[in-house]
């Protein structure tokens, strides 16, 4: 089962974070986030999954992000 909503990225100013946690716009991971074509990668990822059987799939950003972190 696939539940996908386009992941157009919120600007850092619009991202609701817990008090005291501020995302630094110069952080390498924050910069990398803006360079990745999430919707195109998600489309490729979800093509390999069955859309109506099984448990809901993990969000593509989580899976793709984990692979990127692993390789970095």
C-alpha positions, 0 to 999 in steps of 0.5 A: 500500500502506498500513501504518498504526498508530494514532499515539496520542502518547507522553507526553514523559516516555516518548519516547526521545530521544538523550542531550542532546536534551530536548523542551521541553513549552512548545515551540509545536510540542509544544503543537500536536502535542496539538491535532491529531486525528491519527487522524481526519486519517490516515483521510481521507488514507489514503482517497485511496490504494490499499491494495494497489498501489504502494509503501507510503505515507508515514506520515500524520503526516509528510505532514500535519505537513509541510503544517502546517509549510509553512503556518506 
